[in-house]
């Protein structure tokens, strides 16, 4: 039979109480018995001593009649079994009766011996009898003695009575102890039972009642803590449910990979994307579901322990074996249970984007083939016309031809920029990196822009120089960037102003600064400077022939070259662009 | 009409049941019909005894006196009294003056008073089943004392001074044999060779142990007790003298007591052991067995007592 806490506690208390009670009772009875025994013995010794003292004279005179009368009184004492007076030879003189059946009999040898050598009491105890012998000496010689036998039967009776009383008292207190134990355990287990019921309801997912905190002791504290736990659990459940809804609702795929490389969890987007149920995905090696990005053996190889890695292109394997292009971000996730971290993968479906990129590529290819060629032919023809190949043109015709020529040149630049931007976006632009001297490139860019500047009546002045500074770049692309920046500076400088170009070393890098005294870049436009096709609608901006792609292309090129491009601008004062490069 | 509960009805009946018998009962202390008794005879019978413990003696004699008186109505006696004197001479005086009618005692005191003419013996009193007793004189076997004559120069222990078998009879017998017995206070006293010293042990057991332990050379005790007293040490003792048997106890009456009363007293005493109440009174009266007449007449049966009395008259008259 299984005992609950209450039963065990009560059983424990009962066992302890019984054991304790038995031991105590035994000790008490023993102690009391010893005390009674001692009292009885002492009483016996005292009586015997008194009788012997009173009998001494009669014994000395051999007045057996007087001894008889004396002993006759003692015989009637409580617990006295028998009394004899005996002479120095150990022969009984009288037993207190007239009949005196013990007359002349010899007392015990040991007693006889004792009285002849000692005047001290001799106490002999056997079973339920005690014999006390008081030797009587006179003038240094033994006369005999008094021997009184006492019954200790009453002692046994008294002991039994005492034991019964003690046991009764013990049983009473044991019953009280059991009752107290039962009440105490009830006080403890009842609240515990409520906690157990509440915990059971919690485990079964049922409504959990709020426990009443009846006391400030440990049980009350348990109830209060349990209430707090269920409250937080309820909040956590709500949060988890919300998180689950978010994960189920989000369009991006979420995959959690365990430290062992197997899939721990996936969201609905993953299941919808690959066409498999969560149960079919969880537990599978992640390599079977997610292909490795280019340059890595597996997706988890691309993990950076310092933080998330974004922009990885990988493929999900669908149920039918087809692959789905994904843009993946992966980050390590510390797991308290595992020594190795788990991984969180967020992936966006690139299928549409790939289609769009393909469309863009198709468009660019179309522009390249269908627009640029004819445009080049148009510009060429117009150039010939402007050059008088077809004869002198009148002023009006010349003006119209120059307008057409400028626009065709602009169209060509636009097409070239579009192609360049597309190549950059697609990562298909070739860079021929070389270790070259920087200053010649800067000078080349300045010279290449001077004609443009002259046309706008803006001078370009090369102020600072770092001769001998070398850089690891594609020279043509760097010149392209510098020319673009200079062109913008010229474009936005007032007539008659100067665009200043300076080269300097700055924090281990080389900086080419191009400063104009133009209207400056409005605050609301500054974070769009490098965006595509972004042009201010402000009247202060002159957009002579910009395509809106120049800064975008320049920024992309500088990033590919390992540098960067930034600017500082003050409205109505001017703007300075900084082209930074690492010095090789 | 009021109704009564069953309980109240029962109670009423109970009261009636108890009340009815009480109505016809005559007031009486014990419920027995009263019997008119004739007044007790005015005569008194007085029993006398000699003792140094009058209170105890009175308690012993009183029931016997009452019984006797209760049966002497025929002779005009209705009351019994007890008179205790502290000496034999006073008893003689009491008998002379008529303040004692009946005197019961051991043979020597009775013989003493009878010789003074103040009383005459009428019956024997049996005690503890015997009508006579005698004494033995004994010594240690290894004492060298083999006869009474060997007691000269030695000390003999007697019991109590008033004891017949413990003192009077053995002394009288020893003196009658020609020995001169002299009372000594100390048993260790040096006794002249022509005397026999004697001391009182006051107890038969004392006498025995004194002889065994050589405190005295010889002792005298009631022959009925000797064997029990000697016990396992009988072989250490030797009886050197055994006295004659004497009546154990004698009933004597005042010499001038009405013969009719005497006759009636005899009749009552002789019949006492024939009826239950009489037996009880006898038992309580010092273990008396019965009373009977002297087999060969009081004079004859007490002749030797009178003879021996001459040797111990001074001792008896104490």
Interface residues (C-beta under 8 A of the other chain):
Chain A: X62 X63 X64 X65 X66 X68 X87 X93 X94 X99 X100 X103 X104 X105
Chain B: X201 X202 X203 X205 X206 X208 X209 X210 X213 X215 X228 X229 X231 X232 X233
